[in-house]
Amino acid sequence: MSDRYARGARQLSELGGGIVHEALDSLHDVAPDLKRLIVEFAYGDMYPRPGLAPRQRQLATIATLTAIGGCEPQLEIHVQLALNVGMSPAEIVETVMHASSYVGFPRVLNAMGVVRKVFEERGLFPVAAGVPRSRGAGE
C-alpha cells in the first residue's frame, strides 16, 4: 500500500467514508486500479490540502456534482459525507437550491431527489427549519 493510499484511507475513515469504499469495491472485478487511483488522488492528495475545512470541501463537491448533473450516485455519497462532517440538512438544501440560477432547474431537481433520499434514509425530516420558504402567488 502506498503512502498516498494510506493517507487517503485515513482521510476517508475520518469522514466516515465507508460508503465510498463500498461503492469503489464494486470496481474490483472490472477496474481494480480505479479504486486505488481515486483513494490516492482525491482523498490522499486533494482532500488533505490546506485552505478548506472538510465542510467546505463537501459544500464545493455537492455544488459541483449538482452542476455537472448525471452524477447522482456520487452526489448521494457526498451528501452522506457532508452530514458526517457536520453540514446541516438546511445547508445542504440551500447549496443545491442556490445552484438553480446557474445550472438550471432540471439538474437541481435531480440533485434534490438525491438529497431527499439520503434525508429519508437518515430520518432527517422535516428539514424546512431554518430554510426560508418562498411564497406563491397570492400569499
C-alpha positions in Angstrom: 0.0 0.0 0.0 1.4 3.4 -1.0 1.7 6.3 1.4 -0.8 8.2 -0.7 -3.3 5.3 -0.5 -2.8 5.1 3.3 -3.3 8.8 3.6 -6.4 8.7 1.5 -7.8 5.7 3.5 -7.1 7.6 6.8 -8.9 10.6 5.4 -11.9 8.5 4.3 -12.0 7.0 7.8 -12.2 10.5 9.3 -15.0 11.4 7.0 -17.0 8.2 7.8 -16.3 7.2 4.3 -17.1 3.5 4.5 -19.8 4.3 1.9 -17.0 5.4 -0.5 -15.1 2.1 0.0 -18.3 0.1 -0.6 -19.0 2.0 -3.8 -15.4 1.6 -5.1 -15.3 -2.1 -4.1 -17.8 -2.7 -6.9 -15.0 -2.0 -9.3 -12.8 -4.9 -8.1 -13.7 -7.3 -10.9 -13.5 -4.8 -13.8 -11.0 -2.0 -12.8 -9.3 -2.7 -9.5 -6.8 0.1 -10.0 -9.5 2.7 -10.3 -10.3 2.5 -6.6 -6.6 2.9 -5.8 -6.4 5.9 -8.0 -9.4 7.6 -6.5 -8.4 7.0 -2.9 -4.8 8.1 -3.6 -5.6 11.2 -5.6 -9.0 12.5 -4.4 -8.6 11.6 -0.7 -4.8 11.2 -0.3 -3.6 14.2 -2.4 -6.5 16.7 -2.8 -8.6 16.4 0.3 -5.9 17.0 2.9 -4.6 20.1 1.2 -4.7 23.3 3.3 -7.2 26.1 2.8 -10.6 24.3 3.1 -12.2 22.6 6.0 -14.0 19.3 5.4 -17.4 21.0 5.5 -16.2 23.5 2.8 -14.9 20.7 0.7 -18.2 18.8 0.8 -20.1 22.1 0.1 -17.9 22.5 -3.0 -18.4 18.9 -4.0 -22.1 19.0 -3.7 -22.3 22.2 -5.8 -20.0 20.7 -8.4 -21.9 17.4 -8.7 -25.2 19.3 -8.9 -23.8 21.4 -11.7 -22.4 18.5 -13.7 -25.6 16.5 -13.5 -25.7 12.8 -14.2 -23.6 12.1 -11.1 -26.4 11.1 -8.7 -24.7 8.1 -7.2 -21.6 10.2 -6.4 -23.8 13.0 -5.1 -25.6 10.6 -2.8 -22.2 9.6 -1.3 -21.2 13.2 -0.8 -24.5 14.3 0.8 -23.8 11.4 3.3 -20.2 12.7 3.9 -21.5 16.3 4.3 -23.8 15.2 7.1 -20.9 13.2 8.6 -18.7 16.3 8.7 -21.4 18.5 10.3 -23.2 20.2 7.5 -26.8 20.6 8.5 -29.7 19.4 6.2 -30.7 23.1 5.7 -27.2 23.9 4.5 -27.2 21.1 2.0 -30.7 22.0 0.7 -29.7 25.7 0.3 -26.5 24.7 -1.5 -28.4 22.7 -4.1 -31.1 25.4 -4.4 -28.5 28.1 -4.9 -27.3 26.2 -7.9 -30.6 26.7 -9.7 -29.8 30.1 -11.1 -26.6 28.8 -12.6 -27.2 25.3 -13.7 -31.0 25.2 -14.2 -33.9 23.6 -12.6 -33.6 20.1 -14.1 -30.2 19.4 -12.6 -31.3 20.9 -9.3 -34.5 18.8 -9.2 -32.4 15.7 -9.9 -30.0 16.6 -7.1 -32.8 17.4 -4.7 -34.2 14.0 -5.3 -30.9 12.5 -4.1 -30.9 14.8 -1.1 -34.4 13.7 -0.2 -33.4 10.0 -0.5 -30.5 10.5 1.9 -32.5 12.5 4.3 -35.3 9.9 4.3 -32.7 7.2 5.0 -31.4 9.2 7.9 -34.7 10.2 9.3 -34.0 13.9 8.8 -37.4 15.3 8.0 -38.7 17.9 8.4 -35.8 19.9 7.0 -37.6 23.2 6.5 -36.5 24.7 9.8 -34.0 27.4 9.0 -34.6 27.3 5.3 -36.7 30.3 4.0 -39.7 29.2 2.0 -40.7 31.2 -1.0 -44.3 32.4 -1.1 -46.5 31.5 -4.0 -48.7 34.0 -5.9 -51.5 35.3 -3.8 -49.9 34.6 -0.4 
